[in-house]
Amino acid sequence: MNGKTKLKRYREEKGYSQMGLAEKMVVTQQSISSWETGRTIPKPYQMKKLSEILEVDMDDLFYDIFNVDEGEKQLL
């Protein structure tokens, strides 16, 4: 399961709508949507706040976003 799917799953498990989570995060609903679809990723301080609100380990929530395989590392 990738990071964007995890974010949506954890949000729904906690009973938040995108708008409800956006209000807690003090961002727009469009930001939440963009994170969930993978168009953008949250800033580090937003990742920390998301993990606190959703009560999930930050590594579990965002590991896939930063997990780069060996072939991609060569391109960096």
PDB file of N, CA, C and O in Angstrom:
ATOM      1  N   MET A   1       0.856  -1.178   0.000  1.00  0.00           N
ATOM      2  CA  MET A   1       0.000   0.000   0.000  1.00  0.00           C
ATOM      3  C   MET A   1       0.897   1.234   0.000  1.00  0.00           C
ATOM      4  O   MET A   1       1.835   1.322   0.793  1.00  0.00           O
ATOM      5  N   ASN A   2       0.619   2.165  -0.868  1.00  0.00           N
ATOM      6  CA  ASN A   2       1.481   3.348  -0.938  1.00  0.00           C
ATOM      7  C   ASN A   2       1.005   4.448   0.006  1.00  0.00           C
ATOM      8  O   ASN A   2      -0.081   4.373   0.580  1.00  0.00           O
ATOM      9  N   GLY A   3       1.853   5.478   0.152  1.00  0.00           N
ATOM     10  CA  GLY A   3       1.585   6.550   1.112  1.00  0.00           C
ATOM     11  C   GLY A   3       0.284   7.262   0.887  1.00  0.00           C
ATOM     12  O   GLY A   3      -0.425   7.583   1.841  1.00  0.00           O
ATOM     13  N   LYS A   4      -0.049   7.517  -0.375  1.00  0.00           N
ATOM     14  CA  LYS A   4      -1.288   8.248  -0.625  1.00  0.00           C
ATOM     15  C   LYS A   4      -2.499   7.409  -0.230  1.00  0.00           C
ATOM     16  O   LYS A   4      -3.477   7.939   0.296  1.00  0.00           O
ATOM     17  N   THR A   5      -2.438   6.098  -0.483  1.00  0.00           N
ATOM     18  CA  THR A   5      -3.540   5.221  -0.091  1.00  0.00           C
ATOM     19  C   THR A   5      -3.631   5.133   1.427  1.00  0.00           C
ATOM     20  O   THR A   5      -4.727   5.118   1.986  1.00  0.00           O
ATOM     21  N   LYS A   6      -2.485   5.075   2.089  1.00  0.00           N
ATOM     22  CA  LYS A   6      -2.475   5.005   3.548  1.00  0.00           C
ATOM     23  C   LYS A   6      -3.090   6.249   4.166  1.00  0.00           C
ATOM     24  O   LYS A   6      -3.865   6.152   5.117  1.00  0.00           O
ATOM     25  N   LEU A   7      -2.758   7.395   3.645  1.00  0.00           N
ATOM     26  CA  LEU A   7      -3.300   8.631   4.196  1.00  0.00           C
ATOM     27  C   LEU A   7      -4.821   8.617   4.144  1.00  0.00           C
ATOM     28  O   LEU A   7      -5.482   8.943   5.130  1.00  0.00           O
ATOM     29  N   LYS A   8      -5.368   8.248   3.016  1.00  0.00           N
ATOM     30  CA  LYS A   8      -6.828   8.197   2.884  1.00  0.00           C
ATOM     31  C   LYS A   8      -7.414   7.159   3.835  1.00  0.00           C
ATOM     32  O   LYS A   8      -8.416   7.420   4.502  1.00  0.00           O
ATOM     33  N   ARG A   9      -6.795   5.985   3.899  1.00  0.00           N
ATOM     34  CA  ARG A   9      -7.307   4.928   4.775  1.00  0.00           C
ATOM     35  C   ARG A   9      -7.309   5.366   6.234  1.00  0.00           C
ATOM     36  O   ARG A   9      -8.309   5.201   6.932  1.00  0.00           O
ATOM     37  N   TYR A  10      -6.192   5.923   6.698  1.00  0.00           N
ATOM     38  CA  TYR A  10      -6.130   6.364   8.095  1.00  0.00           C
ATOM     39  C   TYR A  10      -7.098   7.500   8.373  1.00  0.00           C
ATOM     40  O   TYR A  10      -7.698   7.555   9.447  1.00  0.00           O
ATOM     41  N   ARG A  11      -7.257   8.404   7.422  1.00  0.00           N
ATOM     42  CA  ARG A  11      -8.215   9.508   7.592  1.00  0.00           C
ATOM     43  C   ARG A  11      -9.620   8.945   7.763  1.00  0.00           C
ATOM     44  O   ARG A  11     -10.349   9.343   8.672  1.00  0.00           O
ATOM     45  N   GLU A  12      -9.994   8.023   6.892  1.00  0.00           N
ATOM     46  CA  GLU A  12     -11.329   7.434   6.956  1.00  0.00           C
ATOM     47  C   GLU A  12     -11.522   6.613   8.227  1.00  0.00           C
ATOM     48  O   GLU A  12     -12.601   6.639   8.819  1.00  0.00           O
ATOM     49  N   GLU A  13     -10.484   5.880   8.656  1.00  0.00           N
ATOM     50  CA  GLU A  13     -10.578   5.094   9.894  1.00  0.00           C
ATOM     51  C   GLU A  13     -10.845   5.976  11.108  1.00  0.00           C
ATOM     52  O   GLU A  13     -11.527   5.562  12.045  1.00  0.00           O
ATOM     53  N   LYS A  14     -10.304   7.195  11.088  1.00  0.00           N
ATOM     54  CA  LYS A  14     -10.524   8.122  12.202  1.00  0.00           C
ATOM     55  C   LYS A  14     -11.828   8.904  12.047  1.00  0.00           C
ATOM     56  O   LYS A  14     -12.198   9.678  12.930  1.00  0.00           O
ATOM     57  N   GLY A  15     -12.527   8.703  10.923  1.00  0.00           N
ATOM     58  CA  GLY A  15     -13.825   9.337  10.742  1.00  0.00           C
ATOM     59  C   GLY A  15     -13.767  10.766  10.230  1.00  0.00           C
ATOM     60  O   GLY A  15     -14.753  11.498  10.320  1.00  0.00           O
ATOM     61  N   TYR A  16     -12.623  11.171   9.694  1.00  0.00           N
ATOM     62  CA  TYR A  16     -12.498  12.527   9.167  1.00  0.00           C
ATOM     63  C   TYR A  16     -12.877  12.576   7.693  1.00  0.00           C
ATOM     64  O   TYR A  16     -12.507  11.697   6.914  1.00  0.00           O
ATOM     65  N   SER A  17     -13.608  13.600   7.327  1.00  0.00           N
ATOM     66  CA  SER A  17     -13.770  13.919   5.914  1.00  0.00           C
ATOM     67  C   SER A  17     -12.511  14.672   5.498  1.00  0.00           C
ATOM     68  O   SER A  17     -11.716  15.068   6.350  1.00  0.00           O
ATOM     69  N   GLN A  18     -12.328  14.870   4.207  1.00  0.00           N
ATOM     70  CA  GLN A  18     -11.195  15.680   3.771  1.00  0.00           C
ATOM     71  C   GLN A  18     -11.292  17.079   4.370  1.00  0.00           C
ATOM     72  O   GLN A  18     -10.290  17.644   4.807  1.00  0.00           O
ATOM     73  N   MET A  19     -12.484  17.626   4.388  1.00  0.00           N
ATOM     74  CA  MET A  19     -12.676  18.971   4.938  1.00  0.00           C
ATOM     75  C   MET A  19     -12.398  19.000   6.438  1.00  0.00           C
ATOM     76  O   MET A  19     -11.772  19.936   6.935  1.00  0.00           O
ATOM     77  N   GLY A  20     -12.854  17.992   7.152  1.00  0.00           N
ATOM     78  CA  GLY A  20     -12.615  17.928   8.593  1.00  0.00           C
ATOM     79  C   GLY A  20     -11.129  17.853   8.925  1.00  0.00           C
ATOM     80  O   GLY A  20     -10.653  18.528   9.839  1.00  0.00           O
ATOM     81  N   LEU A  21     -10.400  17.028   8.175  1.00  0.00           N
ATOM     82  CA  LEU A  21      -8.962  16.933   8.397  1.00  0.00           C
ATOM     83  C   LEU A  21      -8.270  18.228   7.994  1.00  0.00           C
ATOM     84  O   LEU A  21      -7.330  18.669   8.655  1.00  0.00           O
ATOM     85  N   ALA A  22      -8.730  18.824   6.927  1.00  0.00           N
ATOM     86  CA  ALA A  22      -8.156  20.102   6.477  1.00  0.00           C
ATOM     87  C   ALA A  22      -8.304  21.166   7.556  1.00  0.00           C
ATOM     88  O   ALA A  22      -7.378  21.940   7.798  1.00  0.00           O
ATOM     89  N   GLU A  23      -9.458  21.207   8.201  1.00  0.00           N
ATOM     90  CA  GLU A  23      -9.671  22.186   9.268  1.00  0.00           C
ATOM     91  C   GLU A  23      -8.713  21.952  10.434  1.00  0.00           C
ATOM     92  O   GLU A  23      -8.165  22.907  10.984  1.00  0.00           O
ATOM     93  N   LYS A  24      -8.507  20.695  10.812  1.00  0.00           N
ATOM     94  CA  LYS A  24      -7.570  20.384  11.898  1.00  0.00           C
ATOM     95  C   LYS A  24      -6.139  20.733  11.505  1.00  0.00           C
ATOM     96  O   LYS A  24      -5.338  21.147  12.344  1.00  0.00           O
ATOM     97  N   MET A  25      -5.827  20.563  10.225  1.00  0.00           N
ATOM     98  CA  MET A  25      -4.474  20.829   9.726  1.00  0.00           C
ATOM     99  C   MET A  25      -4.252  22.300   9.377  1.00  0.00           C
ATOM    100  O   MET A  25      -3.117  22.731   9.175  1.00  0.00           O
ATOM    101  N   VAL A  26      -5.339  23.065   9.309  1.00  0.00           N
ATOM    102  CA  VAL A  26      -5.311  24.469   8.896  1.00  0.00           C
ATOM    103  C   VAL A  26      -4.723  24.581   7.474  1.00  0.00           C
ATOM    104  O   VAL A  26      -3.821  25.373   7.199  1.00  0.00           O
ATOM    105  N   VAL A  27      -5.282  23.752   6.602  1.00  0.00           N
ATOM    106  CA  VAL A  27      -4.964  23.785   5.175  1.00  0.00           C
ATOM    107  C   VAL A  27      -6.290  23.700   4.420  1.00  0.00           C
ATOM    108  O   VAL A  27      -7.352  23.583   5.030  1.00  0.00           O
ATOM    109  N   THR A  28      -6.221  23.759   3.112  1.00  0.00           N
ATOM    110  CA  THR A  28      -7.446  23.637   2.320  1.00  0.00           C
ATOM    111  C   THR A  28      -7.787  22.165   2.097  1.00  0.00           C
ATOM    112  O   THR A  28      -6.937  21.283   2.216  1.00  0.00           O
ATOM    113  N   GLN A  29      -9.041  21.932   1.774  1.00  0.00           N
ATOM    114  CA  GLN A  29      -9.474  20.582   1.417  1.00  0.00           C
ATOM    115  C   GLN A  29      -8.724  20.108   0.179  1.00  0.00           C
ATOM    116  O   GLN A  29      -8.452  18.917   0.028  1.00  0.00           O
ATOM    117  N   GLN A  30      -8.397  21.032  -0.695  1.00  0.00           N
ATOM    118  CA  GLN A  30      -7.658  20.689  -1.911  1.00  0.00           C
ATOM    119  C   GLN A  30      -6.263  20.155  -1.575  1.00  0.00           C
ATOM    120  O   GLN A  30      -5.743  19.289  -2.279  1.00  0.00           O
ATOM    121  N   SER A  31      -5.659  20.668  -0.505  1.00  0.00           N
ATOM    122  CA  SER A  31      -4.354  20.153  -0.079  1.00  0.00           C
ATOM    123  C   SER A  31      -4.460  18.693   0.328  1.00  0.00           C
ATOM    124  O   SER A  31      -3.633  17.870  -0.063  1.00  0.00           O
ATOM    125  N   ILE A  32      -5.475  18.375   1.112  1.00  0.00           N
ATOM    126  CA  ILE A  32      -5.681  16.986   1.540  1.00  0.00           C
ATOM    127  C   ILE A  32      -5.892  16.100   0.315  1.00  0.00           C
ATOM    128  O   ILE A  32      -5.306  15.022   0.213  1.00  0.00           O
ATOM    129  N   SER A  33      -6.720  16.552  -0.598  1.00  0.00           N
ATOM    130  CA  SER A  33      -6.979  15.794  -1.822  1.00  0.00           C
ATOM    131  C   SER A  33      -5.696  15.577  -2.615  1.00  0.00           C
ATOM    132  O   SER A  33      -5.456  14.475  -3.109  1.00  0.00           O
ATOM    133  N   SER A  34      -4.876  16.601  -2.741  1.00  0.00           N
ATOM    134  CA  SER A  34      -3.617  16.498  -3.479  1.00  0.00           C
ATOM    135  C   SER A  34      -2.664  15.506  -2.825  1.00  0.00           C
ATOM    136  O   SER A  34      -1.976  14.756  -3.518  1.00  0.00           O
ATOM    137  N   TRP A  35      -2.619  15.495  -1.496  1.00  0.00           N
ATOM    138  CA  TRP A  35      -1.762  14.549  -0.794  1.00  0.00           C
ATOM    139  C   TRP A  35      -2.259  13.123  -1.012  1.00  0.00           C
ATOM    140  O   TRP A  35      -1.472  12.205  -1.237  1.00  0.00           O
ATOM    141  N   GLU A  36      -3.582  12.954  -0.941  1.00  0.00           N
ATOM    142  CA  GLU A  36      -4.144  11.614  -1.081  1.00  0.00           C
ATOM    143  C   GLU A  36      -3.997  11.053  -2.495  1.00  0.00           C
ATOM    144  O   GLU A  36      -3.917   9.837  -2.670  1.00  0.00           O
ATOM    145  N   THR A  37      -3.961  11.901  -3.475  1.00  0.00           N
ATOM    146  CA  THR A  37      -3.817  11.427  -4.851  1.00  0.00           C
ATOM    147  C   THR A  37      -2.368  11.394  -5.299  1.00  0.00           C
ATOM    148  O   THR A  37      -2.066  10.892  -6.382  1.00  0.00           O
ATOM    149  N   GLY A  38      -1.471  11.921  -4.481  1.00  0.00           N
ATOM    150  CA  GLY A  38      -0.061  11.899  -4.807  1.00  0.00           C
ATOM    151  C   GLY A  38       0.396  13.026  -5.721  1.00  0.00           C
ATOM    152  O   GLY A  38       1.531  13.011  -6.199  1.00  0.00           O
ATOM    153  N   ARG A  39      -0.465  13.997  -5.969  1.00  0.00           N
ATOM    154  CA  ARG A  39      -0.052  15.146  -6.792  1.00  0.00           C
ATOM    155  C   ARG A  39       0.995  15.980  -6.079  1.00  0.00           C
ATOM    156  O   ARG A  39       1.905  16.518  -6.710  1.00  0.00           O
ATOM    157  N   THR A  40       0.865  16.087  -4.766  1.00  0.00           N
ATOM    158  CA  THR A  40       1.839  16.796  -3.942  1.00  0.00           C
ATOM    159  C   THR A  40       2.068  15.983  -2.674  1.00  0.00           C
ATOM    160  O   THR A  40       1.321  15.048  -2.385  1.00  0.00           O
ATOM    161  N   ILE A  41       3.100  16.341  -1.921  1.00  0.00           N
ATOM    162  CA  ILE A  41       3.311  15.708  -0.615  1.00  0.00           C
ATOM    163  C   ILE A  41       3.343  16.797   0.444  1.00  0.00           C
ATOM    164  O   ILE A  41       3.726  17.934   0.167  1.00  0.00           O
ATOM    165  N   PRO A  42       2.940  16.445   1.655  1.00  0.00           N
ATOM    166  CA  PRO A  42       2.964  17.443   2.733  1.00  0.00           C
ATOM    167  C   PRO A  42       4.391  17.839   3.080  1.00  0.00           C
ATOM    168  O   PRO A  42       5.335  17.078   2.869  1.00  0.00           O
ATOM    169  N   LYS A  43       4.527  19.036   3.613  1.00  0.00           N
ATOM    170  CA  LYS A  43       5.815  19.502   4.125  1.00  0.00           C
ATOM    171  C   LYS A  43       6.126  18.713   5.401  1.00  0.00           C
ATOM    172  O   LYS A  43       5.217  18.169   6.027  1.00  0.00           O
ATOM    173  N   PRO A  44       7.393  18.648   5.784  1.00  0.00           N
ATOM    174  CA  PRO A  44       7.753  17.854   6.972  1.00  0.00           C
ATOM    175  C   PRO A  44       6.939  18.186   8.233  1.00  0.00           C
ATOM    176  O   PRO A  44       6.514  17.278   8.947  1.00  0.00           O
ATOM    177  N   TYR A  45       6.724  19.465   8.508  1.00  0.00           N
ATOM    178  CA  TYR A  45       5.951  19.802   9.707  1.00  0.00           C
ATOM    179  C   TYR A  45       4.496  19.353   9.567  1.00  0.00           C
ATOM    180  O   TYR A  45       3.844  19.041  10.564  1.00  0.00           O
ATOM    181  N   GLN A  46       3.987  19.319   8.337  1.00  0.00           N
ATOM    182  CA  GLN A  46       2.628  18.841   8.104  1.00  0.00           C
ATOM    183  C   GLN A  46       2.556  17.325   8.267  1.00  0.00           C
ATOM    184  O   GLN A  46       1.557  16.800   8.757  1.00  0.00           O
ATOM    185  N   MET A  47       3.602  16.628   7.861  1.00  0.00           N
ATOM    186  CA  MET A  47       3.651  15.175   8.050  1.00  0.00           C
ATOM    187  C   MET A  47       3.583  14.831   9.538  1.00  0.00           C
ATOM    188  O   MET A  47       2.868  13.917   9.948  1.00  0.00           O
ATOM    189  N   LYS A  48       4.334  15.576  10.324  1.00  0.00           N
ATOM    190  CA  LYS A  48       4.332  15.338  11.776  1.00  0.00           C
ATOM    191  C   LYS A  48       2.943  15.580  12.354  1.00  0.00           C
ATOM    192  O   LYS A  48       2.451  14.785  13.155  1.00  0.00           O
ATOM    193  N   LYS A  49       2.320  16.668  11.951  1.00  0.00           N
ATOM    194  CA  LYS A  49       0.991  16.986  12.462  1.00  0.00           C
ATOM    195  C   LYS A  49      -0.035  15.945  12.010  1.00  0.00           C
ATOM    196  O   LYS A  49      -0.900  15.553  12.793  1.00  0.00           O
ATOM    197  N   LEU A  50       0.052  15.497  10.764  1.00  0.00           N
ATOM    198  CA  LEU A  50      -0.848  14.454  10.273  1.00  0.00           C
ATOM    199  C   LEU A  50      -0.714  13.186  11.105  1.00  0.00           C
ATOM    200  O   LEU A  50      -1.716  12.586  11.495  1.00  0.00           O
ATOM    201  N   SER A  51       0.524  12.778  11.377  1.00  0.00           N
ATOM    202  CA  SER A  51       0.729  11.557  12.153  1.00  0.00           C
ATOM    203  C   SER A  51       0.164  11.700  13.562  1.00  0.00           C
ATOM    204  O   SER A  51      -0.347  10.731  14.125  1.00  0.00           O
ATOM    205  N   GLU A  52       0.249  12.891  14.133  1.00  0.00           N
ATOM    206  CA  GLU A  52      -0.312  13.119  15.466  1.00  0.00           C
ATOM    207  C   GLU A  52      -1.830  13.095  15.434  1.00  0.00           C
ATOM    208  O   GLU A  52      -2.453  12.455  16.282  1.00  0.00           O
ATOM    209  N   ILE A  53      -2.438  13.780  14.473  1.00  0.00           N
ATOM    210  CA  ILE A  53      -3.901  13.827  14.381  1.00  0.00           C
ATOM    211  C   ILE A  53      -4.477  12.444  14.102  1.00  0.00           C
ATOM    212  O   ILE A  53      -5.477  12.045  14.700  1.00  0.00           O
ATOM    213  N   LEU A  54      -3.839  11.719  13.192  1.00  0.00           N
ATOM    214  CA  LEU A  54      -4.342  10.401  12.799  1.00  0.00           C
ATOM    215  C   LEU A  54      -3.875   9.298  13.743  1.00  0.00           C
ATOM    216  O   LEU A  54      -4.278   8.143  13.608  1.00  0.00           O
ATOM    217  N   GLU A  55      -3.011   9.669  14.712  1.00  0.00           N
ATOM    218  CA  GLU A  55      -2.493   8.735  15.716  1.00  0.00           C
ATOM    219  C   GLU A  55      -1.848   7.514  15.066  1.00  0.00           C
ATOM    220  O   GLU A  55      -2.154   6.367  15.394  1.00  0.00           O
ATOM    221  N   VAL A  56      -0.949   7.803  14.137  1.00  0.00           N
ATOM    222  CA  VAL A  56      -0.224   6.749  13.444  1.00  0.00           C
ATOM    223  C   VAL A  56       1.238   7.159  13.334  1.00  0.00           C
ATOM    224  O   VAL A  56       1.553   8.344  13.223  1.00  0.00           O
ATOM    225  N   ASP A  57       2.121   6.178  13.366  1.00  0.00           N
ATOM    226  CA  ASP A  57       3.546   6.450  13.276  1.00  0.00           C
ATOM    227  C   ASP A  57       3.876   7.114  11.944  1.00  0.00           C
ATOM    228  O   ASP A  57       3.410   6.678  10.891  1.00  0.00           O
ATOM    229  N   MET A  58       4.673   8.157  11.998  1.00  0.00           N
ATOM    230  CA  MET A  58       5.037   8.901  10.793  1.00  0.00           C
ATOM    231  C   MET A  58       5.742   7.996   9.779  1.00  0.00           C
ATOM    232  O   MET A  58       5.508   8.118   8.577  1.00  0.00           O
ATOM    233  N   ASP A  59       6.590   7.103  10.245  1.00  0.00           N
ATOM    234  CA  ASP A  59       7.277   6.186   9.338  1.00  0.00           C
ATOM    235  C   ASP A  59       6.275   5.295   8.603  1.00  0.00           C
ATOM    236  O   ASP A  59       6.412   5.061   7.402  1.00  0.00           O
ATOM    237  N   ASP A  60       5.285   4.807   9.313  1.00  0.00           N
ATOM    238  CA  ASP A  60       4.281   3.958   8.681  1.00  0.00           C
ATOM    239  C   ASP A  60       3.477   4.737   7.649  1.00  0.00           C
ATOM    240  O   ASP A  60       3.186   4.229   6.566  1.00  0.00           O
ATOM    241  N   LEU A  61       3.125   5.950   7.982  1.00  0.00           N
ATOM    242  CA  LEU A  61       2.286   6.757   7.104  1.00  0.00           C
ATOM    243  C   LEU A  61       3.021   7.211   5.847  1.00  0.00           C
ATOM    244  O   LEU A  61       2.425   7.262   4.771  1.00  0.00           O
ATOM    245  N   PHE A  62       4.291   7.538   5.965  1.00  0.00           N
ATOM    246  CA  PHE A  62       5.008   8.151   4.842  1.00  0.00           C
ATOM    247  C   PHE A  62       6.189   7.360   4.311  1.00  0.00           C
ATOM    248  O   PHE A  62       6.895   7.854   3.432  1.00  0.00           O
ATOM    249  N   TYR A  63       6.431   6.172   4.796  1.00  0.00           N
ATOM    250  CA  TYR A  63       7.584   5.390   4.360  1.00  0.00           C
ATOM    251  C   TYR A  63       7.629   5.237   2.842  1.00  0.00           C
ATOM    252  O   TYR A  63       8.682   5.436   2.236  1.00  0.00           O
ATOM    253  N   ASP A  64       6.525   4.893   2.231  1.00  0.00           N
ATOM    254  CA  ASP A  64       6.495   4.644   0.792  1.00  0.00           C
ATOM    255  C   ASP A  64       6.818   5.882  -0.037  1.00  0.00           C
ATOM    256  O   ASP A  64       7.341   5.764  -1.145  1.00  0.00           O
ATOM    257  N   ILE A  65       6.520   7.039   0.473  1.00  0.00           N
ATOM    258  CA  ILE A  65       6.803   8.272  -0.261  1.00  0.00           C
ATOM    259  C   ILE A  65       8.310   8.446  -0.423  1.00  0.00           C
ATOM    260  O   ILE A  65       8.781   8.927  -1.455  1.00  0.00           O
ATOM    261  N   PHE A  66       9.064   8.051   0.606  1.00  0.00           N
ATOM    262  CA  PHE A  66      10.504   8.284   0.596  1.00  0.00           C
ATOM    263  C   PHE A  66      11.316   7.031   0.326  1.00  0.00           C
ATOM    264  O   PHE A  66      12.546   7.086   0.303  1.00  0.00           O
ATOM    265  N   ASN A  67      10.654   5.910   0.123  1.00  0.00           N
ATOM    266  CA  ASN A  67      11.344   4.663  -0.155  1.00  0.00           C
ATOM    267  C   ASN A  67      11.701   4.626  -1.637  1.00  0.00           C
ATOM    268  O   ASN A  67      10.857   4.342  -2.488  1.00  0.00           O
ATOM    269  N   VAL A  68      12.940   4.911  -1.924  1.00  0.00           N
ATOM    270  CA  VAL A  68      13.417   4.952  -3.308  1.00  0.00           C
ATOM    271  C   VAL A  68      14.177   3.663  -3.586  1.00  0.00           C
ATOM    272  O   VAL A  68      15.076   3.298  -2.828  1.00  0.00           O
ATOM    273  N   ASP A  69      13.821   2.967  -4.674  1.00  0.00           N
ATOM    274  CA  ASP A  69      14.544   1.731  -4.970  1.00  0.00           C
ATOM    275  C   ASP A  69      15.913   2.030  -5.571  1.00  0.00           C
ATOM    276  O   ASP A  69      16.200   3.169  -5.940  1.00  0.00           O
ATOM    277  N   GLU A  70      16.742   1.021  -5.668  1.00  0.00           N
ATOM    278  CA  GLU A  70      18.129   1.194  -6.112  1.00  0.00           C
ATOM    279  C   GLU A  70      18.233   1.816  -7.502  1.00  0.00           C
ATOM    280  O   GLU A  70      19.113   2.647  -7.726  1.00  0.00           O
ATOM    281  N   GLY A  71      17.377   1.448  -8.426  1.00  0.00           N
ATOM    282  CA  GLY A  71      17.419   1.998  -9.774  1.00  0.00           C
ATOM    283  C   GLY A  71      17.144   3.496  -9.777  1.00  0.00           C
ATOM    284  O   GLY A  71      17.766   4.241 -10.534  1.00  0.00           O
ATOM    285  N   GLU A  72      16.221   3.935  -8.941  1.00  0.00           N
ATOM    286  CA  GLU A  72      15.899   5.367  -8.877  1.00  0.00           C
ATOM    287  C   GLU A  72      17.023   6.142  -8.197  1.00  0.00           C
ATOM    288  O   GLU A  72      17.263   7.300  -8.537  1.00  0.00           O
ATOM    289  N   LYS A  73      17.718   5.522  -7.239  1.00  0.00           N
ATOM    290  CA  LYS A  73      18.815   6.211  -6.544  1.00  0.00           C
ATOM    291  C   LYS A  73      19.916   6.609  -7.526  1.00  0.00           C
ATOM    292  O   LYS A  73      20.548   7.654  -7.370  1.00  0.00           O
ATOM    293  N   GLN A  74      20.138   5.777  -8.532  1.00  0.00           N
ATOM    294  CA  GLN A  74      21.174   6.087  -9.510  1.00  0.00           C
ATOM    295  C   GLN A  74      20.834   7.326 -10.315  1.00  0.00           C
ATOM    296  O   GLN A  74      21.727   7.998 -10.830  1.00  0.00           O
ATOM    297  N   LEU A  75      19.557   7.633 -10.427  1.00  0.00           N
ATOM    298  CA  LEU A  75      19.137   8.813 -11.184  1.00  0.00           C
ATOM    299  C   LEU A  75      19.277  10.088 -10.386  1.00  0.00           C
ATOM    300  O   LEU A  75      19.283  11.179 -10.954  1.00  0.00           O
ATOM    301  N   LEU A  76      19.389   9.966  -9.080  1.00  0.00           N
ATOM    302  CA  LEU A  76      19.460  11.155  -8.207  1.00  0.00           C
ATOM    303  C   LEU A  76      20.829  11.783  -8.210  1.00  0.00           C
ATOM    304  O   LEU A  76      21.050  12.786  -7.530  1.00  0.00           O
TER     305      LEU A  76
END
